[in-house]
Amino acid sequence: MTDRLPDCPDDVLQVSAPPLRAVLAGFQWLANRRQLWRYPAAKAATAAEEMSVIDNLYWIYKTSRPITDYERDLPADLRPNTTAPEAMLPEGFTETASLTIGAGGDLLRSAGIDGSQDRLFEHVADLLFDQDISFANFESPVTTQPLIDEVIGDQGPPTECCSAMQFDILTSHKGKRFDILNTANNHMFDMGVEGVETTLATLADRQILPLGTNAAPDDYGRALVITRNGIKIGFASAAFGLNGHDLPEAETYRIHISRLLSKKGPPDLSLLKRQIDDCKAQGCDFIIASVHWGYEFELFPRTVQIEAARELVEYGADSILSHHPHVIQPVEYYRPARDPDRVAVIAHSLGTLTWGFMAPHIALSTVLNLRLAKGEQNGEARTYLASVVNTPVFRSYVEEDGQMITRLEKLANHAGNPDSPFPQNYLERVQAYADLVRRG
C-alpha cells in the first residue's frame, strides 16, 4: 500500500535497455529546454500500431506537460463554441416528456479502488446515479485470468483488466449501477476473447447494457436502443483501435472498431453512420454517438476531429460523448444546418474518472448532465436538448480506516474553500485547467 500515487505515466515509465533510457532522458531534457511541443505535433499518431519512435517520445513528453492549445492556424469557424445558448429549446416548442442523462468518462482499475466501494462516487452520485440514464466508458475488461498490473514502458501498450469485485466498485454505488457502459475502446481486447465474454456476462448479470461490444455476429453494426420516460434513445459507438491487437477472423464482430484517426487517411465514419441509420430505422427520438478516440494529454481536439464530429451531427447524431484522451476537452454547442432549431452538444473528451495518476490535468474530469425534452414543434414531433450542465470533478486518494481509497469530488466544493482538506495550490492548478478548457 502506498500513501501517494504517481503524478503521471512519465513517473513510472519502465525502459528495458540502459542505452534507451539514456537517449530518452537526453531527448526529454532537449524537449523541455526547447519547448518543442507547445502546439499539437503535426501528423502525430494516436493508434498504437501506427506510432513511431518520435510519436512515443511525444506521448511520454505530454503525459507530464499536456498540450494546452489548439493546432496552429485553426480556422475561426472551426473553433468550438463553448458558451451554451440562453435558450436551448426553440420558440413555440411544447414539451410533453423529458429525461435526464448523467455521463462520465473513463473507468480504469487502479490503486485505491479495492477499498472504495460506496465511497468512490458518494460525492458525485447525484450527477451520475440520480438520473434516468447513467453512462460511462469502461475499459478494464473483467477477466477470470490472473490480473495483470498496468505497466507503462517500451514493451508495448499497457494491459488493463479487473476482477468482478473491482468491476462492482467501479460501476455501482449503494445498489445503483450505471445503465450503459461503453465498451468499444482500445483496451477491451487486452485479455482476449475471454475478457470480452466475461465482461459481457458480468454486465448482463448486473443488468447493465453494453455499448459497442457484441455477443453475436448479427449485433455488429447495430445501435443500442432504449426507451425511458416515453423517449426512445439510440446509441451508436466505435473506437479508433485495439492497441495493435487484431481480433481473430471469426471474432471481428466482437467490438466496434473503425479507423477514426489514422495517419493513412481521413476518419472512417461508416460504422458510426451505419448505427445512426439503424437508430433512424427504429424511430429513435434522439441519437447519441459514443466515440472513443482522440490524442492523449491534449486539452483541445484537432481539426480533423472537430470536422468529423460535426459531420456526424449533420448526419443525424443529436449529441456526441467522446472519451480516451485522459484529459478533458471542450464541450461544444453546435447548431446543425440540417435542423437550425437544434443545439447539439459535442463533448470532445469527458476525461478519466478513475486511473492511477494524480497530476492536476489527469485527475480532472467532467460529468455531463443532459436533459432531453420531447414534444411538438410546428405540428411535428421533436426531441431536443433542453439543458446541459458541465460539472468539473477530480479524484482524490486518501487514507480512511487504515486503507487508501479513491473518491471523486466536485471541484467547486473545494477550490477556493479554506475548509477543504486538499491543498489549495493543487486545486488552483486543477481549476486552471478546467477554466482553460471551458473558455475554449
C-alpha positions as CSV (number, residue, x, y, z in Angstrom):
1,M,0.0,0.0,0.0
2,T,1.3,3.5,-0.8
3,D,0.1,6.8,0.5
4,R,0.8,8.6,-2.7
5,L,0.1,7.8,-6.3
6,P,2.4,8.9,-9.1
7,D,1.6,12.1,-10.9
8,C,1.8,10.8,-14.5
9,P,2.9,7.9,-16.6
10,D,6.3,9.6,-17.2
11,D,7.0,9.0,-13.5
12,V,6.6,5.2,-13.7
13,L,8.0,4.6,-17.2
14,Q,9.8,1.3,-17.5
15,V,12.5,1.2,-20.1
16,S,14.3,-2.1,-20.5
17,A,17.6,-1.1,-22.1
18,P,20.1,1.3,-20.3
19,P,21.1,2.9,-23.6
20,L,17.5,3.6,-24.5
21,R,17.0,5.1,-21.0
22,A,19.9,7.5,-21.6
23,V,18.5,8.5,-25.1
24,L,15.1,9.1,-23.5
25,A,16.5,11.3,-20.7
26,G,18.5,13.3,-23.2
27,F,15.6,13.8,-25.5
28,Q,13.3,14.8,-22.7
29,W,15.9,17.4,-21.5
30,L,16.1,18.8,-25.0
31,A,12.3,18.9,-25.5
32,N,11.8,20.7,-22.2
33,R,14.6,23.2,-22.9
34,R,13.4,24.0,-26.5
35,Q,9.7,23.7,-25.7
36,L,9.3,21.5,-28.7
37,W,5.6,20.9,-28.4
38,R,3.7,23.9,-27.3
39,Y,1.2,23.0,-30.0
40,P,0.0,19.6,-31.1
41,A,2.6,17.7,-33.1
42,A,1.7,17.7,-36.7
43,K,1.0,14.3,-38.3
44,A,1.3,12.5,-34.9
45,A,-0.2,9.1,-34.5
46,T,-2.6,8.0,-31.8
47,A,-3.2,4.4,-32.8
48,A,-0.5,2.1,-31.2
49,E,0.1,0.2,-34.5
50,E,1.0,3.5,-36.3
51,M,3.2,5.1,-33.6
52,S,6.8,5.8,-34.5
53,V,9.7,6.4,-32.1
54,I,9.0,10.1,-32.3
55,D,5.3,9.5,-31.6
56,N,6.2,7.5,-28.5
57,L,8.6,10.2,-27.3
58,Y,5.9,12.8,-27.9
59,W,3.4,10.8,-25.9
60,I,5.8,10.5,-22.9
61,Y,6.5,14.2,-23.1
62,K,2.9,15.3,-22.9
63,T,1.9,13.0,-20.1
64,S,3.6,15.4,-17.7
65,R,3.4,18.5,-19.9
66,P,-0.1,18.4,-21.5
67,I,-0.6,20.3,-24.8
68,T,-2.7,23.4,-23.8
69,D,-3.5,24.9,-27.2
70,Y,-5.3,24.1,-30.4
71,E,-3.3,23.3,-33.6
72,R,-1.6,26.2,-35.2
73,D,-3.8,28.3,-37.5
74,L,-7.1,26.7,-36.6
75,P,-9.7,28.4,-38.7
76,A,-12.0,30.6,-36.7
77,D,-15.1,28.8,-37.9
78,L,-13.8,25.5,-36.5
79,R,-13.1,26.8,-33.0
80,P,-15.8,25.2,-30.9
81,N,-18.4,27.4,-29.3
82,T,-18.3,26.6,-25.6
83,T,-20.9,29.0,-24.5
84,A,-24.4,27.5,-24.0
85,P,-27.2,29.5,-25.7
86,E,-29.5,31.3,-23.3
87,A,-32.5,29.2,-24.6
88,M,-31.9,25.7,-26.0
89,L,-35.5,24.9,-26.8
90,P,-36.9,26.6,-29.9
91,E,-39.7,29.2,-29.6
92,G,-43.1,27.6,-29.8
93,F,-42.0,24.1,-28.7
94,T,-44.5,22.3,-26.4
95,E,-42.9,19.8,-24.1
96,T,-44.7,16.6,-23.2
97,A,-42.0,14.3,-21.7
98,S,-38.4,14.6,-20.5
99,L,-35.5,12.5,-19.2
100,T,-32.1,13.2,-17.7
101,I,-28.7,11.7,-18.6
102,G,-25.5,11.7,-16.4
103,A,-22.4,10.9,-18.4
104,G,-18.8,10.4,-17.2
105,G,-15.6,9.4,-18.9
106,D,-13.1,6.6,-18.5
107,L,-13.2,4.0,-15.7
108,L,-10.0,2.1,-15.1
109,R,-8.8,-0.1,-12.3
110,S,-6.1,1.5,-10.2
111,A,-4.6,1.5,-6.7
112,G,-7.1,2.8,-4.2
113,I,-10.0,1.0,-5.8
114,D,-10.3,-2.1,-3.7
115,G,-11.4,-0.2,-0.6
116,S,-13.6,2.3,-2.3
117,Q,-16.9,0.5,-2.6
118,D,-19.7,3.0,-2.0
119,R,-17.1,5.7,-1.4
120,L,-15.8,6.3,-4.9
121,F,-19.0,8.0,-6.1
122,E,-20.5,9.2,-2.9
123,H,-19.9,12.9,-3.5
124,V,-21.0,12.8,-7.2
125,A,-23.7,10.2,-7.0
126,D,-26.4,12.8,-7.7
127,L,-24.7,13.7,-11.0
128,L,-24.4,10.1,-12.2
129,F,-26.8,7.8,-10.4
130,D,-29.8,10.0,-9.7
131,Q,-30.5,10.4,-13.4
132,D,-32.8,8.5,-15.7
133,I,-29.8,7.1,-17.6
134,S,-26.3,6.9,-16.3
135,F,-23.4,6.4,-18.7
136,A,-19.6,6.0,-18.7
137,N,-16.8,4.4,-20.7
138,F,-15.5,1.2,-19.1
139,E,-12.1,0.0,-20.2
140,S,-10.7,-2.5,-17.7
141,P,-12.2,-5.8,-19.0
142,V,-13.4,-8.2,-16.4
143,T,-11.4,-11.5,-16.5
144,T,-11.1,-14.8,-14.8
145,Q,-7.4,-14.9,-15.7
146,P,-4.7,-13.7,-13.3
147,L,-4.9,-9.9,-13.0
148,I,-2.1,-8.0,-14.7
149,D,-1.0,-4.7,-13.3
150,E,-0.7,-1.8,-15.6
151,V,2.9,-1.3,-16.8
152,I,3.8,1.7,-18.9
153,G,7.1,1.2,-20.8
154,D,8.8,0.2,-24.1
155,Q,7.3,-3.3,-24.2
156,G,4.0,-2.1,-25.8
157,P,0.7,-0.6,-24.6
158,P,-0.3,-1.3,-21.0
159,T,-2.8,-4.1,-20.3
160,E,-6.0,-3.2,-18.4
161,C,-8.2,-5.6,-16.6
162,C,-10.1,-6.1,-13.3
163,S,-11.9,-8.7,-11.2
164,A,-15.7,-8.9,-10.8
165,M,-15.3,-7.4,-7.3
166,Q,-13.4,-4.4,-8.7
167,F,-16.0,-4.1,-11.5
168,D,-18.7,-3.6,-8.9
169,I,-16.7,-0.9,-7.2
170,L,-16.1,0.9,-10.4
171,T,-19.7,0.7,-11.7
172,S,-22.0,0.9,-8.7
173,H,-23.0,3.0,-5.6
174,K,-25.2,1.8,-2.8
175,G,-27.2,-0.5,-5.0
176,K,-27.4,1.8,-8.0
177,R,-25.5,1.0,-11.2
178,F,-24.6,2.6,-14.5
179,D,-27.3,1.9,-17.0
180,I,-25.0,1.9,-20.0
181,L,-21.3,1.3,-20.3
182,N,-19.4,2.0,-23.5
183,T,-17.1,-1.0,-24.1
184,A,-15.9,-0.1,-27.6
185,N,-12.4,1.1,-26.6
186,N,-8.8,0.4,-27.2
187,H,-8.4,-1.8,-24.1
188,M,-11.4,-4.1,-24.5
189,F,-9.4,-6.9,-26.1
190,D,-6.5,-6.7,-23.7
191,M,-7.5,-10.1,-22.2
192,G,-8.5,-11.6,-25.5
193,V,-11.9,-13.2,-26.2
194,E,-12.2,-14.5,-22.7
195,G,-12.1,-10.9,-21.4
196,V,-14.7,-9.8,-23.8
197,E,-17.0,-12.7,-23.0
198,T,-16.5,-12.3,-19.2
199,T,-17.2,-8.6,-19.4
200,L,-20.4,-9.1,-21.3
201,A,-21.5,-11.8,-18.9
202,T,-20.8,-9.6,-15.9
203,L,-22.7,-6.7,-17.5
204,A,-25.7,-9.0,-18.2
205,D,-25.7,-10.3,-14.6
206,R,-25.8,-6.7,-13.3
207,Q,-28.4,-5.7,-15.9
208,I,-26.0,-3.1,-17.4
209,L,-26.3,-2.5,-21.1
210,P,-23.0,-2.8,-23.1
211,L,-22.4,-0.3,-25.9
212,G,-20.1,-1.3,-28.7
213,T,-19.2,-4.9,-27.7
214,N,-21.3,-7.6,-29.2
215,A,-22.3,-11.1,-28.2
216,A,-23.3,-12.3,-31.7
217,P,-22.4,-11.5,-35.3
218,D,-25.8,-10.1,-36.0
219,D,-25.2,-7.4,-33.4
220,Y,-22.3,-5.9,-35.3
221,G,-23.2,-2.5,-36.7
222,R,-26.5,-2.3,-34.8
223,A,-27.3,0.5,-32.4
224,L,-28.3,0.2,-28.8
225,V,-31.8,1.5,-28.5
226,I,-33.7,2.0,-25.2
227,T,-36.9,3.8,-24.2
228,R,-37.2,5.8,-20.9
229,N,-40.0,8.1,-19.9
230,G,-41.6,7.6,-23.3
231,I,-38.4,8.8,-25.2
232,K,-36.6,6.4,-27.5
233,I,-32.9,7.0,-27.5
234,G,-30.4,5.4,-29.8
235,F,-26.7,5.0,-29.1
236,A,-24.0,4.5,-31.7
237,S,-20.4,3.6,-30.8
238,A,-17.0,3.0,-32.2
239,A,-13.3,3.0,-31.1
240,F,-10.3,4.0,-33.0
241,G,-8.3,0.8,-32.4
242,L,-7.3,-2.0,-30.1
243,N,-3.7,-1.0,-29.2
244,G,-2.3,-3.1,-32.0
245,H,-4.2,-6.2,-31.3
246,D,-6.1,-8.0,-34.1
247,L,-9.4,-9.6,-33.5
248,P,-9.4,-13.3,-34.7
249,E,-11.1,-13.6,-38.1
250,A,-14.0,-15.4,-36.6
251,E,-14.4,-12.8,-33.8
252,T,-14.3,-9.5,-35.8
253,Y,-17.9,-8.7,-34.8
254,R,-17.0,-8.5,-31.2
255,I,-16.0,-4.9,-30.9
256,H,-17.0,-1.8,-32.9
257,I,-13.6,-0.7,-34.3
258,S,-13.0,1.8,-37.1
259,R,-10.1,3.8,-38.4
260,L,-11.3,7.0,-36.8
261,L,-7.9,8.6,-36.5
262,S,-5.3,7.2,-38.8
263,K,-2.2,8.6,-40.4
264,K,-3.2,6.7,-43.6
265,G,-6.4,8.5,-44.4
266,P,-9.4,10.5,-43.2
267,P,-11.7,9.3,-40.4
268,D,-13.8,6.3,-41.4
269,L,-17.2,7.2,-40.0
270,S,-19.0,4.5,-41.9
271,L,-19.6,2.2,-38.9
272,L,-21.0,5.1,-36.8
273,K,-23.2,6.2,-39.7
274,R,-24.4,2.6,-40.1
275,Q,-25.6,2.7,-36.5
276,I,-27.1,6.1,-36.9
277,D,-29.1,4.7,-39.8
278,D,-30.2,1.9,-37.6
279,C,-31.4,4.4,-35.0
280,K,-33.4,6.2,-37.6
281,A,-34.9,3.0,-38.9
282,Q,-36.0,2.1,-35.4
283,G,-37.7,5.5,-35.0
284,C,-35.4,6.9,-32.3
285,D,-36.4,10.3,-30.9
286,F,-32.8,11.2,-30.0
287,I,-29.4,9.8,-31.1
288,I,-26.2,9.9,-29.2
289,A,-22.8,8.8,-30.6
290,S,-20.2,7.5,-28.2
291,V,-16.8,7.9,-29.8
292,H,-13.6,6.5,-28.3
293,W,-10.8,8.5,-30.0
294,G,-8.5,11.5,-29.7
295,Y,-5.0,12.4,-28.8
296,E,-4.0,11.7,-25.2
297,F,-3.0,14.5,-22.9
298,E,-4.0,17.2,-25.4
299,L,-6.6,19.6,-23.9
300,F,-8.2,20.5,-27.3
301,P,-9.4,18.5,-30.2
302,R,-7.7,18.5,-33.5
303,T,-9.1,19.9,-36.7
304,V,-9.9,16.5,-38.1
305,Q,-11.9,15.6,-35.0
306,I,-13.9,18.8,-35.0
307,E,-14.8,18.3,-38.6
308,A,-15.7,14.6,-38.2
309,A,-17.8,15.3,-35.1
310,R,-19.8,17.9,-36.9
311,E,-20.2,15.6,-39.8
312,L,-21.7,13.0,-37.5
313,V,-24.1,15.6,-36.1
314,E,-25.1,16.7,-39.6
315,Y,-25.7,13.0,-40.5
316,G,-28.1,12.5,-37.6
317,A,-26.3,12.3,-34.2
318,D,-28.0,14.7,-31.8
319,S,-25.1,14.7,-29.3
320,I,-21.7,13.2,-29.1
321,L,-19.9,11.8,-26.0
322,S,-16.2,11.3,-26.5
323,H,-13.5,9.7,-24.4
324,H,-9.9,8.4,-24.4
325,P,-7.5,11.4,-24.1
326,H,-7.2,11.1,-20.3
327,V,-7.8,14.9,-20.0
328,I,-10.9,17.0,-20.5
329,Q,-11.6,18.8,-23.8
330,P,-14.2,21.4,-24.6
331,V,-18.0,20.8,-24.6
332,E,-19.1,22.4,-27.9
333,Y,-22.6,23.7,-28.6
334,Y,-23.2,23.3,-32.3
335,R,-26.3,24.1,-34.4
336,P,-26.5,21.7,-37.4
337,A,-27.6,23.0,-40.8
338,R,-30.0,20.1,-41.0
339,D,-32.0,21.5,-38.1
340,P,-31.1,25.1,-37.1
341,D,-33.6,24.9,-34.2
342,R,-31.5,22.1,-32.6
343,V,-28.5,22.6,-30.3
344,A,-26.2,19.5,-30.4
345,V,-23.6,19.0,-27.7
346,I,-20.3,17.6,-28.7
347,A,-18.3,16.6,-25.6
348,H,-14.8,16.3,-27.2
349,S,-13.5,14.5,-24.1
350,L,-15.0,13.8,-20.7
351,G,-11.7,12.9,-19.2
352,T,-10.9,10.0,-16.9
353,L,-12.9,9.3,-13.8
354,T,-10.6,6.7,-12.3
355,W,-6.9,6.0,-13.0
356,G,-3.7,5.6,-11.0
357,F,-2.2,9.1,-11.6
358,M,-2.8,12.3,-9.8
359,A,-1.3,15.2,-11.8
360,P,-3.9,18.0,-11.9
361,H,-4.6,17.7,-15.6
362,I,-5.1,13.9,-15.3
363,A,-7.1,13.9,-12.0
364,L,-9.6,16.4,-13.5
365,S,-12.6,15.1,-15.4
366,T,-16.1,16.2,-16.1
367,V,-19.6,14.9,-15.6
368,L,-22.1,16.0,-18.2
369,N,-25.8,16.2,-17.3
370,L,-28.2,16.4,-20.2
371,R,-32.0,16.9,-20.0
372,L,-33.9,15.9,-23.1
373,A,-37.4,17.3,-23.9
374,K,-39.8,15.6,-26.2
375,G,-42.8,17.4,-27.6
376,E,-44.2,19.2,-30.6
377,Q,-42.7,21.9,-32.8
378,N,-44.8,23.4,-35.7
379,G,-47.1,20.4,-35.6
380,E,-44.2,17.8,-35.8
381,A,-42.8,15.6,-33.0
382,R,-39.4,16.7,-31.9
383,T,-36.9,15.8,-29.1
384,Y,-34.4,18.5,-28.2
385,L,-31.7,19.1,-25.6
386,A,-33.4,21.3,-23.0
387,S,-30.4,21.9,-20.7
388,V,-26.8,21.0,-20.3
389,V,-24.7,21.1,-17.1
390,N,-21.0,20.5,-17.2
391,T,-19.5,19.8,-13.7
392,P,-15.7,19.6,-13.3
393,V,-14.7,16.8,-10.8
394,F,-11.4,15.5,-9.6
395,R,-10.4,12.3,-7.9
396,S,-8.7,12.1,-4.5
397,Y,-6.6,9.4,-3.0
398,V,-6.8,9.5,0.8
399,E,-6.4,7.2,3.8
400,E,-9.6,6.3,5.7
401,D,-10.0,3.5,8.2
402,G,-6.4,2.4,7.7
403,Q,-6.6,1.9,3.9
404,M,-6.1,4.1,0.8
405,I,-9.2,4.9,-1.1
406,T,-10.2,6.8,-4.2
407,R,-13.1,9.2,-4.2
408,L,-14.5,11.6,-6.8
409,E,-15.1,15.2,-5.7
410,K,-16.9,18.2,-7.2
411,L,-14.2,20.8,-7.9
412,A,-16.5,23.7,-6.9
413,N,-16.8,22.3,-3.4
414,H,-13.1,22.5,-2.8
415,A,-11.3,25.1,-5.0
416,G,-11.1,28.4,-3.0
417,N,-12.6,26.7,0.1
418,P,-10.3,27.1,3.1
419,D,-12.0,24.3,4.8
420,S,-11.1,21.8,2.1
421,P,-8.8,19.0,3.2
422,F,-6.9,19.2,-0.1
423,P,-4.0,21.7,-0.7
424,Q,-5.3,24.9,-2.4
425,N,-2.2,25.2,-4.6
426,Y,-3.0,21.8,-6.1
427,L,-6.7,22.7,-6.5
428,E,-5.7,26.0,-8.1
429,R,-3.9,24.1,-10.8
430,V,-6.8,21.7,-11.3
431,Q,-9.2,24.8,-11.6
432,A,-6.8,26.5,-14.1
433,Y,-7.1,23.5,-16.5
434,A,-10.9,23.4,-16.0
435,D,-11.1,27.2,-16.8
436,L,-8.8,26.9,-19.8
437,V,-10.8,24.2,-21.4
438,R,-14.2,25.7,-20.5
439,R,-13.2,29.0,-22.2
440,G,-12.3,27.1,-25.3
